[in-house]
Amino acid sequence: MGKWTNQKLTSDTPKCAQKTIQSIGIAIDEIITIECQVLANPVNVRFEWWLEPFWQSQSPLSSLNDSNHTMKKVIITSFTTDGLDSRVKYRASTINDYGHLYCRAQNIIGRQERPCIFHIIKAEPPSHPHNCSLVNKTAHSLTVECSPGYSGGLDQIFFLQVYSLNPNRLLKNLTNTQQPYFSIDNLPAGYLFKLVIYSANRKGKSKSIEITGSTTVPSPWKSGLFF
């Protein structure tokens, strides 16, 4: 690696633009496009791709650091390159196609020291949220917080439905794209409600869990009924 700081120019071997390992969920026989981006100067680079299946693989970082690492690589030869980007159309035909997918670039300065890593996992419906509880309640609002379940390898959305108990009627339907946390407003005071929580991704929905919660009864002082 060379640097020419007096000319404010640098020459560097490629490095991955994404600093973390990316997890990607794919269903059997599904085809998706996976993009690998690197930073390098000079920008004229060559890419290589390969897979280490889960059944023979250890931690991706430990395998890279192991000088005695002899696991079989599945070389991927069909991919496209556009400058500092490379794309592969990846298909998981069998369970052996799940594993650690690597992308590495090289320029005239040298080869990328640490490849970009994609964690290819089987896509499936998510697990349901758990440890759900009421973290706050007032006369007209409830706040529910849960821990998210396994995402199924895909982005998931969280849902909460509010039902009255007598009669059993859907009152509200809330969603949260970030976390299973819900603030439920404009509820009648002093009522008990059934709260149904679940999550979903593009492969389906999780099982639902149910908890109950009640709004408080306003005190006579606050309601103006005390004389």
Kinemage of the C-alpha trace (Angstrom):
@kinemage 1
@onewidth
@group {chain A} dominant
@subgroup {mainchain}
@vectorlist {calphas} color= white
{ca met a 1} P 0.000 0.000 0.000
{ca gly a 2} L 1.419 3.377 -0.935
{ca lys a 3} L 0.553 6.943 -0.007
{ca trp a 4} L 1.614 10.263 -1.494
{ca thr a 5} L 0.395 12.783 1.084
{ca asn a 6} L 2.378 15.730 -0.340
{ca gln a 7} L 0.256 15.475 -3.509
{ca lys a 8} L -2.899 14.792 -1.491
{ca leu a 9} L -3.289 11.525 -3.374
{ca thr a 10} L -3.460 8.049 -1.919
{ca ser a 11} L -3.217 4.595 -3.422
{ca asp a 12} L -4.912 1.851 -1.484
{ca thr a 13} L -5.834 -1.767 -1.832
{ca pro a 14} L -9.601 -2.339 -1.920
{ca lys a 15} L -11.643 -2.516 1.252
{ca cys a 16} L -15.291 -3.304 1.809
{ca ala a 17} L -17.611 -0.290 1.781
{ca gln a 18} L -19.966 -2.084 4.190
{ca lys a 19} L -18.196 -2.460 7.538
{ca thr a 20} L -20.410 -5.208 8.971
{ca ile a 21} L -21.403 -8.706 7.890
{ca gln a 22} L -24.734 -8.566 6.060
{ca ser a 23} L -27.371 -11.243 6.730
{ca ile a 24} L -29.547 -12.087 3.729
{ca gly a 25} L -32.541 -14.411 3.828
{ca ile a 26} L -33.294 -16.487 0.733
{ca ala a 27} L -35.942 -19.158 0.247
{ca ile a 28} L -35.209 -22.405 -1.583
{ca asp a 29} L -35.214 -21.792 -5.371
{ca glu a 30} L -35.459 -18.032 -4.875
{ca ile a 31} L -33.091 -15.837 -6.901
{ca ile a 32} L -31.894 -12.499 -5.527
{ca thr a 33} L -29.231 -10.002 -6.573
{ca ile a 34} L -26.459 -9.430 -4.039
{ca glu a 35} L -24.333 -6.311 -4.440
{ca cys a 36} L -20.749 -5.972 -3.233
{ca gln a 37} L -19.223 -2.487 -3.020
{ca val a 38} L -15.593 -1.672 -2.287
{ca leu a 39} L -13.459 1.437 -1.862
{ca ala a 40} L -10.146 1.522 -3.720
{ca asn a 41} L -7.627 3.735 -5.484
{ca pro a 42} L -6.879 3.047 -8.311
{ca val a 43} L -10.501 2.206 -9.011
{ca asn a 44} L -9.744 -0.397 -11.681
{ca val a 45} L -10.432 -3.589 -9.730
{ca arg a 46} L -11.090 -7.282 -10.337
{ca phe a 47} L -13.569 -9.209 -8.191
{ca glu a 48} L -13.834 -12.783 -7.013
{ca trp a 49} L -16.757 -14.497 -5.252
{ca trp a 50} L -16.968 -17.767 -3.314
{ca leu a 51} L -19.157 -19.583 -0.800
{ca glu a 52} L -18.349 -21.651 2.271
{ca pro a 53} L -21.453 -23.725 3.153
{ca phe a 54} L -22.620 -23.749 6.768
{ca trp a 55} L -22.219 -27.509 7.104
{ca gln a 56} L -18.448 -27.238 6.806
{ca ser a 57} L -17.924 -23.677 7.985
{ca gln a 58} L -16.877 -22.107 11.247
{ca ser a 59} L -17.090 -18.436 12.096
{ca pro a 60} L -16.313 -16.459 8.918
{ca leu a 61} L -13.749 -14.290 10.670
{ca ser a 62} L -12.031 -17.237 12.365
{ca ser a 63} L -11.765 -19.119 9.066
{ca leu a 64} L -10.053 -16.121 7.470
{ca asn a 65} L -7.539 -15.948 10.320
{ca asp a 66} L -6.836 -19.703 10.357
{ca ser a 67} L -3.648 -20.479 8.428
{ca asn a 68} L -4.619 -24.172 8.381
{ca his a 69} L -8.051 -23.412 6.953
{ca thr a 70} L -8.763 -26.125 4.362
{ca met a 71} L -12.531 -25.882 3.953
{ca lys a 72} L -13.805 -26.339 0.442
{ca lys a 73} L -14.657 -23.136 -1.382
{ca val a 74} L -17.488 -23.088 -3.885
{ca ile a 75} L -16.155 -20.700 -6.522
{ca ile a 76} L -18.767 -18.448 -8.148
{ca thr a 77} L -17.853 -17.496 -11.697
{ca ser a 78} L -21.049 -15.811 -12.911
{ca phe a 79} L -21.200 -12.188 -11.740
{ca thr a 80} L -21.071 -8.669 -13.174
{ca thr a 81} L -18.714 -5.794 -12.405
{ca asp a 82} L -19.314 -2.058 -12.747
{ca gly a 83} L -16.395 -0.037 -11.429
{ca leu a 84} L -16.177 -0.583 -7.685
{ca asp a 85} L -19.438 -2.571 -7.600
{ca ser a 86} L -19.994 -6.231 -8.318
{ca arg a 87} L -23.307 -8.101 -8.413
{ca val a 88} L -24.174 -11.762 -8.360
{ca lys a 89} L -27.571 -13.349 -8.975
{ca tyr a 90} L -27.666 -15.921 -6.189
{ca arg a 91} L -29.961 -18.920 -6.022
{ca ala a 92} L -30.301 -21.303 -3.090
{ca ser a 93} L -31.191 -24.605 -4.763
{ca thr a 94} L -30.446 -26.856 -1.769
{ca ile a 95} L -29.602 -26.527 1.912
{ca asn a 96} L -25.915 -26.646 0.921
{ca asp a 97} L -26.279 -23.238 -0.740
{ca tyr a 98} L -26.620 -21.520 2.640
{ca gly a 99} L -23.424 -20.289 4.217
{ca his a 100} L -20.861 -17.492 4.215
{ca leu a 101} L -20.658 -15.764 0.823
{ca tyr a 102} L -17.440 -13.824 0.211
{ca cys a 103} L -16.601 -11.055 -2.237
{ca arg a 104} L -13.058 -9.751 -2.653
{ca ala a 105} L -11.452 -7.225 -5.002
{ca gln a 106} L -7.929 -6.563 -6.193
{ca asn a 107} L -6.212 -3.614 -7.880
{ca ile a 108} L -2.607 -2.957 -8.945
{ca ile a 109} L -1.707 -2.012 -5.358
{ca gly a 110} L -2.766 -5.376 -3.998
{ca arg a 111} L -5.558 -7.701 -2.940
{ca gln a 112} L -8.277 -6.779 -0.450
{ca glu a 113} L -7.112 -7.936 2.994
{ca arg a 114} L -10.560 -8.759 4.399
{ca pro a 115} L -13.306 -9.715 1.959
{ca cys a 116} L -16.875 -8.500 2.177
{ca ile a 117} L -19.011 -11.164 3.878
{ca phe a 118} L -22.677 -12.017 3.368
{ca his a 119} L -24.424 -14.395 5.765
{ca ile a 120} L -26.799 -16.372 3.498
{ca ile a 121} L -29.576 -17.911 5.588
{ca lys a 122} L -32.867 -19.620 4.868
{ca ala a 123} L -35.772 -17.184 4.686
{ca glu a 124} L -38.840 -18.178 6.692
{ca pro a 125} L -41.698 -16.556 8.609
{ca pro a 126} L -40.549 -14.796 11.782
{ca ser a 127} L -40.900 -15.998 15.347
{ca his a 128} L -43.433 -14.155 17.463
{ca pro a 129} L -42.450 -11.286 19.765
{ca his a 130} L -42.005 -12.289 23.405
{ca asn a 131} L -41.756 -10.790 26.896
{ca cys a 132} L -44.615 -8.429 26.084
{ca ser a 133} L -45.771 -6.192 28.911
{ca leu a 134} L -47.594 -2.963 29.660
{ca val a 135} L -44.981 -0.346 30.435
{ca asn a 136} L -47.419 2.519 30.954
{ca lys a 137} L -51.148 3.104 31.195
{ca thr a 138} L -53.455 6.047 31.753
{ca ala a 139} L -57.196 6.579 31.642
{ca his a 140} L -57.125 6.742 27.845
{ca ser a 141} L -53.877 5.104 26.702
{ca leu a 142} L -51.768 1.955 26.955
{ca thr a 143} L -48.120 1.432 26.038
{ca val a 144} L -46.902 -2.064 25.153
{ca glu a 145} L -43.301 -3.177 24.750
{ca cys a 146} L -42.013 -6.596 23.612
{ca ser a 147} L -38.736 -8.238 22.679
{ca pro a 148} L -38.529 -9.120 18.973
{ca gly a 149} L -38.353 -12.744 17.911
{ca tyr a 150} L -36.146 -14.197 15.184
{ca ser a 151} L -36.714 -12.238 11.980
{ca gly a 152} L -36.656 -15.258 9.680
{ca gly a 153} L -33.695 -13.733 7.863
{ca leu a 154} L -35.795 -10.882 6.470
{ca asp a 155} L -37.006 -7.434 7.475
{ca gln a 156} L -40.050 -7.819 9.694
{ca ile a 157} L -42.954 -5.583 10.679
{ca phe a 158} L -44.662 -5.717 14.076
{ca phe a 159} L -48.419 -5.581 14.570
{ca leu a 160} L -50.748 -4.995 17.509
{ca gln a 161} L -54.524 -5.352 17.445
{ca val a 162} L -56.758 -3.988 20.189
{ca tyr a 163} L -60.052 -5.781 20.905
{ca ser a 164} L -62.870 -4.955 23.284
{ca leu a 165} L -63.902 -7.964 25.370
{ca asn a 166} L -67.664 -7.630 25.527
{ca pro a 167} L -68.481 -7.639 22.715
{ca asn a 168} L -65.329 -9.014 21.071
{ca arg a 169} L -64.674 -6.270 18.520
{ca leu a 170} L -61.542 -4.980 16.784
{ca leu a 171} L -60.935 -1.382 17.853
{ca lys a 172} L -57.449 -0.543 16.605
{ca asn a 173} L -54.751 -1.991 14.361
{ca leu a 174} L -51.218 -0.629 14.870
{ca thr a 175} L -47.915 -1.332 13.090
{ca asn a 176} L -44.274 -0.593 13.830
{ca thr a 177} L -41.559 -1.191 11.236
{ca gln a 178} L -38.682 -0.816 13.719
{ca gln a 179} L -39.497 -2.589 16.977
{ca pro a 180} L -42.416 -4.178 18.874
{ca tyr a 181} L -43.311 -1.010 20.782
{ca phe a 182} L -46.809 0.459 20.617
{ca ser a 183} L -48.525 3.520 22.079
{ca ile a 184} L -52.304 3.083 22.003
{ca asp a 185} L -54.277 6.304 22.421
{ca asn a 186} L -57.913 7.444 22.542
{ca leu a 187} L -59.190 4.494 24.564
{ca pro a 188} L -62.197 4.670 26.899
{ca ala a 189} L -61.351 4.905 30.600
{ca gly a 190} L -61.722 1.962 32.956
{ca tyr a 191} L -62.016 -0.753 30.285
{ca leu a 192} L -60.241 -4.091 29.880
{ca phe a 193} L -58.834 -4.883 26.426
{ca lys a 194} L -57.370 -7.887 24.645
{ca leu a 195} L -54.079 -7.065 22.899
{ca val a 196} L -52.936 -9.361 20.077
{ca ile a 197} L -49.286 -9.022 19.000
{ca tyr a 198} L -47.483 -10.670 16.077
{ca ser a 199} L -44.881 -9.985 13.408
{ca ala a 200} L -44.634 -10.658 9.679
{ca asn a 201} L -42.163 -10.622 6.812
{ca arg a 202} L -42.506 -11.364 3.114
{ca lys a 203} L -42.536 -15.127 3.820
{ca gly a 204} L -45.479 -14.995 6.197
{ca lys a 205} L -46.587 -14.094 9.722
{ca ser a 206} L -45.642 -15.361 13.149
{ca lys a 207} L -47.900 -16.917 15.716
{ca ser a 208} L -49.903 -14.397 17.707
{ca ile a 209} L -49.625 -13.852 21.422
{ca glu a 210} L -52.278 -12.261 23.601
{ca ile a 211} L -52.117 -10.136 26.711
{ca thr a 212} L -54.760 -8.066 28.454
{ca gly a 213} L -54.551 -4.504 29.630
{ca ser a 214} L -56.915 -2.026 31.201
{ca thr a 215} L -57.088 1.721 31.208
{ca thr a 216} L -57.327 3.423 34.576
{ca val a 217} L -60.389 5.034 36.116
{ca pro a 218} L -59.977 8.803 36.501
{ca ser a 219} L -60.002 10.017 40.082
{ca pro a 220} L -62.942 12.205 41.159
{ca trp a 221} L -60.564 15.126 41.604
{ca lys a 222} L -59.375 14.972 37.981
{ca ser a 223} L -62.773 14.244 36.507
{ca gly a 224} L -64.449 17.126 38.291
{ca leu a 225} L -67.007 14.813 39.957
{ca phe a 226} L -65.891 15.528 43.518
{ca phe a 227} L -67.925 18.080 45.430
